[in-house]
Amino acid sequence: MDSELKKYLLEQCRDWMLDEEKVVLRRLGLTEYGEITTRKSALAQHKMELLYRFQDNIVNEMVSLGKTQAEENIAKRILEDNPSIINNCSKCGKLARTPRARQCRHCGNKWFE
C-alpha cells in the first residue's frame, strides 16, 4: 500500500475504524519506541490506563506490532471492508483529498453533481 493511500485512510476515514483501532493509534502517538514518554501522578496514570486500555489484550497485541505495521493493518482492514471509500479523480485517476471531495487537487477537475 502506498503512503498516500495509507495516510488518506488513516486521516480521512476514522469513522470506519473500530474502537480498538482508534485506541491503538492514540497509544502509538503517545509512545516513543514502545515506551510511554510521559509520567504523571497516580490518578493521571490510572486515567491513562483506562483511556488507552493497557489491560486490553487485543489493543496490546496491535500495539506490539509497532507503528508502521499497525497503521498498515488498520488501513488494509478499512479498505477491505469499504472498497468504495476510495475517491479517485475521473480525469487523472489520482486520489482526491477526502472521500467526499468533488474537485481534484492534482488536475483541478470538478465532478460536482
Residue pairs with C-beta under 8 A, 6 or more apart in sequence:
1 72
1 75
1 76
1 79
4 95
5 75
5 79
5 86
5 95
6 71
6 72
6 75
8 95
9 74
9 75
9 78
9 79
9 85
10 25
10 71
10 74
10 75
12 97
12 98
12 99
13 78
13 82
13 85
13 99
14 22
16 78
16 81
16 82
16 85
17 25
17 74
17 78
18 77
20 53
20 56
20 58
20 59
20 62
21 62
21 74
21 77
23 52
23 53
23 56
23 59
24 59
24 62
24 63
24 70
24 74
25 70
25 71
25 74
26 51
26 52
27 52
27 53
27 59
27 63
28 63
28 67
28 70
28 71
30 36
30 37
30 38
30 48
30 52
31 37
31 63
34 63
34 64
34 66
36 48
39 45
40 48
48 54
49 55
52 59
53 59
54 60
62 70
62 73
63 70
65 73
78 85
79 85
79 86
85 99
86 95
86 99
87 95
87 96
87 98
87 99
87 100
87 101
88 94
88 95
88 96
89 95
89 96
89 104
89 106
89 107
89 109
89 111
90 109
90 111
91 104
91 107
91 109
92 104
92 106
92 107
92 109
94 104
94 106
94 107
96 102
96 103
96 104
96 105
97 105
102 110
102 111
102 112
102 113
103 109
103 110
103 111
103 112
104 110
